[in-house]
Amino acid sequence: LMEKSIVYTTSRDGSLRSWNVDSGKLAFGMLKCQDVIVVKNLKTGRKAIPTCMDISSRFVAMGTECGSLQIYAHPFQSKLRPQQSTIVPADDDGDISPIVSVVFSADGTKLACRTKTRVLVYNLEKRLSMSSIPIMICLNVGDTGDAFDSTPTMAFSPNGKALCIGVTEEVKKESTVEHHNRIDMYVIPKEGSSEDQRRKPPKFTRSLLGQHGPIVGLLWQLKLNQILVATSKSFQLWFSVDHSHKGVLLSTSCQRRAKRKMEDDLQEMYQARAPPPGSTARYEEIVAPNALPMFGGDSRQKRKQRKMEQQEEENKRKIPQQPGKNVYNTPNTIFAQMVVDNQTMDQKVIAGKDPREALAKYSEGKSYIGDAYKDNKERILAERTVEEEEDEMKNK
């Protein structure tokens, strides 16, 4: 499998190089490449110039100016020739166009390559060879612009069953050139389909309104299932309203659904194990102040309502407690209450009294420390203080 520390580069000198940025060797303080492969023309054997490259979990795919598609396994098994290779079919004029960009599907079972005139899709579940036939051919893909720009303007869907292609058509009007941009969505046919199935028109087309310049990049985000289209002046984000009503598209893959089902089952288990009402359990809402609404936070209206409720509770706490009801509300309790008040009058009425006088009543005629000093003899240690002695000395 591909390692995070391995970096691949291609150059116009006809080489494919791999670099280990973590444990690579150094020469005079500069990183040395780990492997070097000379890219050759599949027909003549001469050095060919690579134009684009894409990487999957197991393979490195590369397109050349001679129209050859070469795939190397990682790690490199042979540096003399690619493990899988083919040459794109010739155009209607009989010429073989150079490959502008290549891109793998998410699972690595399909590979799309774009030339100046069309887009070809190959099935990598079978070994790619010179006799391989593309499973889909997309025509009318517009102008590719700069031939040396290898940024892919096409992308597979997360499940690999559809292909989105960014199309730019140049329209010349007097002394100006206008770019009309659109994205075409193709459904990839199965292996062994007829010629008409392989050359079917796009399933649907969406135009990019406004003056944006040519399309220079296209990316299909796998987890969010969103399409990002970048032009020379701006970019646009496309999503499906069937899965998102508020503009943010969540994942629609099978793994996400399975995870959501597991979360629902977990919530049901928590509710089944919850203590009955009236117990000591506390049902309080977990408040995450830094959580965004898209991650489960409440709306602004709910937050405002919760803040008002908390303010009302604070105001209620500051209000003094109301006095209790009068105990003499019925004639039946008057006599009993008067008897109780007379018995506890001395204990209840304490306002205005000195507590030292109450303690003196209990300590009158009693001595708690007298026994400790009864055998001591009284002895005068000094008849005068130090100050009095000093004054006497001064007067003399």
N, C-alpha and C positions, 0 to 999 in steps of 0.2 A: 504494500500500500504506500501511498505518497506520504512523505514525511514533511513536517512543517518547516524544517530547516533547509530543505532543498529548493533551490531557485533555478529555473530554466530560462535561457536567453537564446535568441537567434540573431544572426548578424548578416549583413549583406556580403560578407566575405564567404558565405556558404557554409557556415558552421552552426551547430546546435551544441550548446554547452550547459553543463550542470554545475552548480555551485553549492557548497555546504557552508552556510553562513555561521554555523555554531562550532563545528569541529574541522573546518577546512584548513589546509596548510597555507602558510604565509611565505612570501618571497619578497625580501626587502620591504617588509611592512605592508605588502599588498596581498589580497586574497587570490589564491590560485584556483583555477577551475578544476573540478574533480574529473569530469569526462568531457571529451570533445568528439563530436561526430561530424563528418564531412557529408553535407547533403549533396546528392548526385541526381542527375537526370536519369529517370528510369529507362529511357530509350537509348540515349547515347553514352551514358556513364560519366559524362562530364559534370563538373561542379555546377550546381543549381543554386539560385538565390531564394532563400525562404522569405515568404511575405507575411505569414500569420501563424499563430499557434494557439492551441487551447489544451487544457490539462484536465483529466478526470482522475478518479481515485487510483486507476491502474495504468492509464495510457497517456502518451503525449502525442497529440495530432498536430500535423504541420502541413501547410499548403505552400506551394512554390510558384514561381513565375512561369514555369513550363507546364502548369496545369496538373501536376501530380499531387496526390494526397497520400502522405506517408505517416504511419503510426508506429511508434516505438513503445515497447513495454518498459515499465519501471520496476526494478532497476534495469539498466541497459543490458540486454542479453547478447546483442551483437552490434558492434560499431561499424560494420561494413555495409549492412543493408537493413532496411526496416523490416519489422516482423509482419506488417500488413501494409499494403500499398495498392493504389489504383490510379488511373488517369481519367479525369472527367471527360465525358463525351464531348465531341466537337459541336460547335454551334451550327445553325442552319447554313451559315456561309462556309462551313468546313474548317474553320479555325478553332483552335483550342485556347480559350481565354485563361489568363492567370487567375489563381484563386485569391480572392480579396480577404476573406475572413472565414474562420471555422468555429463551430461551437458544439459542445457535447450536450446531451440531455442530462437530466438530474441523475438518472440511474446509470448513465454511461452506455446504454444499449443503442443509441442512435447518434448520428453525427451529421450535421448540416454544414455544407460548404457553399460559399457564395462567390460567383464569378461576376464579371462585368455585365452579363446579360441575363443570368438566371440563378436560381438557388436549387441545390440538389441535396437530397436526404438519403443517407445510407443506413442500412440495418447492420449493427455490429454484433448481433447475436450469432451471425455466421461470419466466418473469416473473410476479411476484405481482400479481394484479389483483382487481377486485371480484368477478369470476366464478370465482376460484380456489376449488377444493374441497380441504379438508385430506385428506391421505393416511391419517391415522389419528386417531380420536377415542377418548379414554380417559374412561370414565365411572367413577363411584363413587371419586372422588379425595379424599373427605373434606372437612374444613373447612380453609380457608386461614388462619384466625386473623385477624391484623391486616391490613386491606386496604391499609394504607400501607407494609407491609413488602415490599420488592421483592426480597429475597434469594431466589434460585431454589432451589426444593425439588425439582428434577428435573435430570437430566443425561443426555447421550448417551454411548454406549459409545465407545471409541477409534476403532472402524471405522465408527461411525455407523449400525449396523444394529439397535441396541437402545436402549431408553429406560427409565431407572430413575426412578420417581416415589416421593417420600416422602408417605405418607398418614397423616393424623392424624384420628381420630374421637373426638368428645367423647361420653362416656357419663355422664349425670347419675344419681347415686345419692343420694337423700334431699337432704342439704344440701351434698354434695360433687360435684365434677366430675372424672372420671377421663379420661385421654387414652390411647387405644389406638393405638400407632404400628406401622407396617409399611412395608416397601418393596415395590413392585410392579414387576416386570420385563416389559416389552412388547417384542415383536419387530415392527419397523416393516415393514408390507407394501410391495409395489412400487407404482409409479404405475399408476393405472387399475384397481385392485382393486375387487371388489364391495363393496356396503354392509356385508355381514356380515363381510368380511375387515377392513374399516376399523374396525369396532366390536368386534373380538374381545377377550375377557377377557385378563388378564395371563398370561404364560407360566408364571410361578410367583410365589409370595408368601412373604416372610419377615417374621416378627413380631419387634419389639424388646421383649424381656422386661424387666420391671421398670418402676418409675415414673420416667420421664425427662422428662415434660412434652411439649409439642407439638414437632414437628420444625420447626426454623427455618432449616435449610440442608442442602444435599446437593451433593456434589462427586464427580465420577468422575475420578480421576487418570489421565492418558493414558499416561504412560510406565510407571508401576507397575501400572496396571490395577486399582486399588483404589478402593473406594467409601467415602467419609467421610460419615457421617450425624451431623449436629449437632442436639441438642435444647436446650431452654432450661436443662437442668441438667447435661448430659453430652454425650459424643459416642462413636460407635462406628465401628470400621474393619472393613469387610467385604472378604474376598478369596476367591479360588477355591483350594480344596485340590488341584485337579487340576494346578495349576502351581506350587504351593508346599507342601511337606510340613513345613516348619519355621516357618511363620507369616509369612515375608517373601516377598512375591510379586514376582518379577522380570518384566520386560517380556515380553509375548507377541505383540507386533506383528511384522509381516513384516520391518521394518527391523532389529529386534533379532536375528531369526533369520539374516538375511543377514550381519549383523556377526559373530555367533557363528561362522558358517561361514567367514568370512574369517579369523577368529582361529585356527580349527582348521587351515586351509590354511597359515597362516603358521607354526604350530608344526610341521607336517609338513615344511615347507621347512627350518626350523632343524635338525630332527633328521636330515634327509638330508645337510645340509652339515656336520654335526658331525664332528670328527676321530675317527679310530678309537681304540679303547681302548689304553692304554699310551703315548699321546703326551703331550706337555707340557701339554695342555689341562687345565684345572681344572674339575671338576664340583662346584660348590658351590651351595648354596641361597641365594637372595636373601632376606634377613630384613628385614622392615619392621616395626620395633617398634611403630609407632603405627597400623598397619593394623587395621581392625576385621575380625571374622570374616566379615561379609557382603560385604567387599571382597576376599576371597581369603585371609585370614589362617588359620593353622592352628588347630586346636581346642586346648582347654586340656590334654588328655592328650598331644598331640604336642609342645606347648611344654614340658611337664614332662619328657617323655622326652629331648628335645634338651638340656635343661639338665643332666640327669643324665649324659648322654654327655659333654658338655663338662667337667663336674666330674671324671669318670673320666680324661679325657685330661690335665687339669691335675695330677692326682695321679700319673699315670704319669711325667710330665715331672720331678717332684721326686724320684723314686726313683733312686739312683745306679746307674750302669751296672755290670753284672755283669762280673767279670774273665774274660778269655779262657781257653780250654782250655789245659792244660799241654802245652808243645811236646815234652816227653819222654814222650809217651804210647806210643810204639812204639820198639823197639830200633833200627830202621833209621835214625832221625833223631837218635840221641844223639850220635854222633861228629861229624856235620856241624854240629850246633848248638854243640858245645863248641869247635870250631875257630873258628866265627864269633864266639863270645863272647870268646875270647882275643885275636882281632884287634881287636876294638872295645872292649876293656876300658877303655883309657885315655879313650876318648871317652864311654863310658857312665857310668863311676863319677865323678861330680862332686860328690856330697854331702859336705859338711864341708870343702871346699877353698876357699881364698881366690882369687878370680879375679885379684887383683892379682899374686899370685905367678906365676900362669900367664902373665900378660903380661910379667912381668919376665924370664922365660926367653927370650922372643923379643927383648926390647930390651936384653939384656946386651951391653956392648961396642959398642953402636950409638948414634949421635947423629943425630937427625933435624933438629935446628935449629942444630947447631953451625956449619955452613957459613955461616949467615946472620950470625953474630956473630964470625967469626974475625979480621976486620980491625979490630974495635973495640978502642980503648985504654981500659984500666980507669982510671977517674977517680973520686976520692972527692968527693962534692959537699958533705957535711957530716960532721964528726967527732962532733958531739953532736946530740941531739934538742932540740926547742924546750923541753920540760919541764926537761931538765937545765940549759939556759941560764937559765931563769927561777929555778930553785932556787939557782943560783950567784949571781945578782944579789941575791936576798933575803939570802943569807948575808953578803954584803959589807955 
